[in-house]
Amino acid sequence: MPIRIASSCGQCTSFTAANFCNTHEVKVNEKYTCDQFSSEGDLNKSIDCGTCARFKREDCVHPDIATKGMLCTSWAPKI
Protein backbone atom coordinates (compact mmCIF):
# COMPACT_ATOMS: atom_id res chain seq x y z
CA MET A 1 0.00 0.00 0.00
CA PRO A 2 1.48 3.39 -0.94
CA ILE A 3 1.97 6.02 1.75
CA ARG A 4 0.07 9.22 1.03
CA ILE A 5 0.23 12.13 3.47
CA ALA A 6 -2.76 13.76 1.74
CA SER A 7 -4.93 10.74 2.56
CA SER A 8 -4.22 10.86 6.27
CA CYS A 9 -6.90 10.37 8.90
CA GLY A 10 -6.37 13.90 10.23
CA GLN A 11 -7.86 15.27 6.98
CA CYS A 12 -10.67 12.69 6.67
CA THR A 13 -14.36 13.31 7.40
CA SER A 14 -14.56 9.93 9.19
CA PHE A 15 -11.94 10.92 11.81
CA THR A 16 -13.46 11.97 15.14
CA ALA A 17 -12.06 14.07 17.99
CA ALA A 18 -11.80 10.82 19.99
CA ASN A 19 -9.32 9.45 17.37
CA PHE A 20 -11.90 7.00 16.07
CA CYS A 21 -12.58 6.13 12.41
CA ASN A 22 -16.32 6.01 11.75
CA THR A 23 -15.78 4.18 8.44
CA HIS A 24 -13.68 1.29 9.79
CA GLU A 25 -14.91 1.51 13.40
CA VAL A 26 -11.39 1.37 14.87
CA LYS A 27 -9.15 3.63 16.96
CA VAL A 28 -6.69 5.53 14.71
CA ASN A 29 -4.54 8.66 14.77
CA GLU A 30 -4.10 11.56 12.34
CA LYS A 31 -1.01 9.95 10.76
CA TYR A 32 -2.75 6.81 9.45
CA THR A 33 -3.75 6.56 5.77
CA CYS A 34 -6.25 4.44 3.86
CA ASP A 35 -7.92 3.96 0.48
CA GLN A 36 -11.39 4.96 1.75
CA PHE A 37 -10.24 8.47 2.62
CA SER A 38 -12.87 11.20 2.31
CA SER A 39 -11.40 14.72 2.35
CA GLU A 40 -12.71 17.49 4.56
CA GLY A 41 -13.56 20.78 2.85
CA ASP A 42 -10.84 22.74 4.67
CA LEU A 43 -7.23 21.83 5.29
CA ASN A 44 -6.15 20.97 8.81
CA LYS A 45 -4.05 23.99 9.74
CA SER A 46 -2.17 22.05 12.44
CA ILE A 47 -0.28 20.27 9.64
CA ASP A 48 2.20 23.02 8.80
CA CYS A 49 5.96 23.64 8.77
CA GLY A 50 6.00 24.12 12.55
CA THR A 51 4.74 20.55 13.06
CA CYS A 52 6.78 18.95 10.26
CA ALA A 53 9.60 16.51 11.01
CA ARG A 54 11.70 18.12 8.24
CA PHE A 55 11.34 21.75 9.43
CA LYS A 56 14.77 23.47 9.62
CA ARG A 57 16.54 20.32 8.38
CA GLU A 58 18.54 19.64 5.21
CA ASP A 59 15.86 17.30 3.82
CA CYS A 60 13.20 20.06 3.83
CA VAL A 61 11.84 20.53 0.30
CA HIS A 62 11.64 24.34 0.69
CA PRO A 63 14.31 25.30 3.27
CA ASP A 64 14.54 28.94 2.14
CA ILE A 65 10.83 29.71 2.50
CA ALA A 66 9.58 27.23 5.12
CA THR A 67 8.04 28.99 8.09
CA LYS A 68 5.68 28.10 10.93
CA GLY A 69 2.08 28.30 9.77
CA MET A 70 2.93 27.52 6.12
CA LEU A 71 1.13 24.51 4.61
CA CYS A 72 3.12 22.17 2.36
CA THR A 73 2.38 19.06 0.31
CA SER A 74 5.69 17.55 1.49
CA TRP A 75 4.73 17.69 5.17
CA ALA A 76 5.99 14.77 7.29
CA PRO A 77 4.66 13.88 10.76
CA LYS A 78 6.92 14.11 13.79
CA ILE A 79 7.21 10.69 15.37
C-alpha positions as CSV (number, residue, x, y, z in Angstrom):
1,M,0.0,0.0,0.0
2,P,1.5,3.4,-0.9
3,I,2.0,6.0,1.7
4,R,0.1,9.2,1.0
5,I,0.2,12.1,3.5
6,A,-2.8,13.8,1.7
7,S,-4.9,10.7,2.6
8,S,-4.2,10.9,6.3
9,C,-6.9,10.4,8.9
10,G,-6.4,13.9,10.2
11,Q,-7.9,15.3,7.0
12,C,-10.7,12.7,6.7
13,T,-14.4,13.3,7.4
14,S,-14.6,9.9,9.2
15,F,-11.9,10.9,11.8
16,T,-13.5,12.0,15.1
17,A,-12.1,14.1,18.0
18,A,-11.8,10.8,20.0
19,N,-9.3,9.5,17.4
20,F,-11.9,7.0,16.1
21,C,-12.6,6.1,12.4
22,N,-16.3,6.0,11.8
23,T,-15.8,4.2,8.4
24,H,-13.7,1.3,9.8
25,E,-14.9,1.5,13.4
26,V,-11.4,1.4,14.9
27,K,-9.2,3.6,17.0
28,V,-6.7,5.5,14.7
29,N,-4.5,8.7,14.8
30,E,-4.1,11.6,12.3
31,K,-1.0,9.9,10.8
32,Y,-2.8,6.8,9.4
33,T,-3.7,6.6,5.8
34,C,-6.2,4.4,3.9
35,D,-7.9,4.0,0.5
36,Q,-11.4,5.0,1.8
37,F,-10.2,8.5,2.6
38,S,-12.9,11.2,2.3
39,S,-11.4,14.7,2.4
40,E,-12.7,17.5,4.6
41,G,-13.6,20.8,2.9
42,D,-10.8,22.7,4.7
43,L,-7.2,21.8,5.3
44,N,-6.1,21.0,8.8
45,K,-4.0,24.0,9.7
46,S,-2.2,22.0,12.4
47,I,-0.3,20.3,9.6
48,D,2.2,23.0,8.8
49,C,6.0,23.6,8.8
50,G,6.0,24.1,12.6
51,T,4.7,20.6,13.1
52,C,6.8,19.0,10.3
53,A,9.6,16.5,11.0
54,R,11.7,18.1,8.2
55,F,11.3,21.8,9.4
56,K,14.8,23.5,9.6
57,R,16.5,20.3,8.4
58,E,18.5,19.6,5.2
59,D,15.9,17.3,3.8
60,C,13.2,20.1,3.8
61,V,11.8,20.5,0.3
62,H,11.6,24.3,0.7
63,P,14.3,25.3,3.3
64,D,14.5,28.9,2.1
65,I,10.8,29.7,2.5
66,A,9.6,27.2,5.1
67,T,8.0,29.0,8.1
68,K,5.7,28.1,10.9
69,G,2.1,28.3,9.8
70,M,2.9,27.5,6.1
71,L,1.1,24.5,4.6
72,C,3.1,22.2,2.4
73,T,2.4,19.1,0.3
74,S,5.7,17.6,1.5
75,W,4.7,17.7,5.2
76,A,6.0,14.8,7.3
77,P,4.7,13.9,10.8
78,K,6.9,14.1,13.8
79,I,7.2,10.7,15.4
